Amino acid sequence: MGGTSLAGTVQSFAAQMAAFQALLLAASAVHKAVRWTHSLTVMRQFAGVPEVLAGSSLAAATAFELTAGALLMLPAYRTTGAVLAALIWTLYAVLIVRAIVQGRRDVDCGCSFGPTSRPLGSFQIARNLVLAALAVFIALVSAFRGTVPTQGTFLLGGLALLALYGALDQVMALQPLRSGELT
Amino acid sequence: MSFLIASQIALWIGLLVLGVVCMALARQIGVLHQRIAPAGALSLRQPLKVGDPAPEMSLTALDGATVQIGGVRGGRGQLLLFLSPDCRVCDALLPAVRSAQGAERQWLDIVLASDGESYAHAEFVREKHLSKFPYVVSEHLGRSYGVAKLPYAVLIDEAGKLSSTGLVNTREHLESLFVAKETGVGNIQQFLGQRGQRRASSGE
């Protein structure tokens, strides 16, 4: 652990969050690789990438996610990994905002691990902004307060947080109730 | 390994299990949503078809106000809900009707309709606090829209055309009329027929 001082606690917390983000990025990259054809459709319809560039863009996005995840796990490169992760989450948030502004709320953003009945909205934007803010926090702590090695408990905690993230993802993928349903 | 580390590991494992269980439950709900047949309002055999112009008439409500039924009414939709004071299912549906009035107020006006003696309906309105709804008593209205069983609802779109109709026993049935309008599917039979065709064509 990073020690019992406040600085050590903050370092340990940042390392814990880094492990979670690394696992999330790895899961996202694996999801893209496993559902390659579907992800190509997402690239074209959601991100607006031309047909000829869809394959290379998807490969680049997958590689960026894997690289950011790997760097986050290495204390010496955690700042770089966190900056890369923050850019990735921000880019996804911008694409979601663009789709909403263009009135394409029903397009599949590929940002859920399963099928979703919910159109794009504030939840997806807020989720990505929270992830981006968390990545910025990791980058700042790593750059100015130093880093601690990724330990077994951090990985275990990262897995638990990933499971909670998956649960929230599934809950928010459910068909939304009509407003006034519970009154 | 200190007690603190051991308890931290135990807590993380507990949280991991909890997360997986929540994920599985939420996924199961999603699967159930997809598998069960939609709870739609059952459309009965009636003289009017979806897409037909709704019969227009001007009626006097219990409070003396004039209520325009059908036609183009300033770009607003209209839901005619046929009920009766002695219908228990209608009673149970009233909270959903109040809820729908709030949720769909941007585009929809709800009119309650029935037939019989006016004094019984006035008492019903007082008892159930329905004074904020226009309430018309007209046998002619029910006959025009082919109402045979209660509670029955008719949704008229902004252009004055029949959008969806059906027997509405529950909140899901009532809301299915709005979904039917949004999706362009007239009733539950039509939806199930289209789904059967889609499955047949995709070889499911």
Chai-1 contact restraints between the chains, C-beta under 6 A:
chainA,res_idxA,chainB,res_idxB,connection_type,confidence,min_distance_angstrom,max_distance_angstrom,comment,restraint_id
A,T153,B,Q8,contact,1.0,0.0,6.0,A-B,restraint_1
A,T153,B,I9,contact,1.0,0.0,6.0,A-B,restraint_2
A,L156,B,W12,contact,1.0,0.0,6.0,A-B,restraint_3
A,G157,B,W12,contact,1.0,0.0,6.0,A-B,restraint_4
A,L159,B,L16,contact,1.0,0.0,6.0,A-B,restraint_5
A,A160,B,W12,contact,1.0,0.0,6.0,A-B,restraint_6
A,A160,B,L15,contact,1.0,0.0,6.0,A-B,restraint_7
A,A160,B,L16,contact,1.0,0.0,6.0,A-B,restraint_8
A,A160,B,G19,contact,1.0,0.0,6.0,A-B,restraint_9
A,A163,B,L16,contact,1.0,0.0,6.0,A-B,restraint_10
A,A163,B,G19,contact,1.0,0.0,6.0,A-B,restraint_11
A,A163,B,V20,contact,1.0,0.0,6.0,A-B,restraint_12
A,L164,B,G19,contact,1.0,0.0,6.0,A-B,restraint_13
A,G166,B,M23,contact,1.0,0.0,6.0,A-B,restraint_14
A,A167,B,G19,contact,1.0,0.0,6.0,A-B,restraint_15
A,A167,B,C22,contact,1.0,0.0,6.0,A-B,restraint_16
A,A167,B,M23,contact,1.0,0.0,6.0,A-B,restraint_17
A,A167,B,A26,contact,1.0,0.0,6.0,A-B,restraint_18
A,Q170,B,M23,contact,1.0,0.0,6.0,A-B,restraint_19
A,Q170,B,A26,contact,1.0,0.0,6.0,A-B,restraint_20
A,Q170,B,R27,contact,1.0,0.0,6.0,A-B,restraint_21
A,V171,B,A26,contact,1.0,0.0,6.0,A-B,restraint_22
A,L174,B,G30,contact,1.0,0.0,6.0,A-B,restraint_23
A,Q175,B,H33,contact,1.0,0.0,6.0,A-B,restraint_24
A,R178,B,A103,contact,1.0,0.0,6.0,A-B,restraint_25
A,R178,B,E175,contact,1.0,0.0,6.0,A-B,restraint_26
A,S179,B,A103,contact,1.0,0.0,6.0,A-B,restraint_27
A,G180,B,S99,contact,1.0,0.0,6.0,A-B,restraint_28
A,G180,B,G102,contact,1.0,0.0,6.0,A-B,restraint_29
A,G180,B,A103,contact,1.0,0.0,6.0,A-B,restraint_30
A,T183,B,S99,contact,1.0,0.0,6.0,A-B,restraint_31
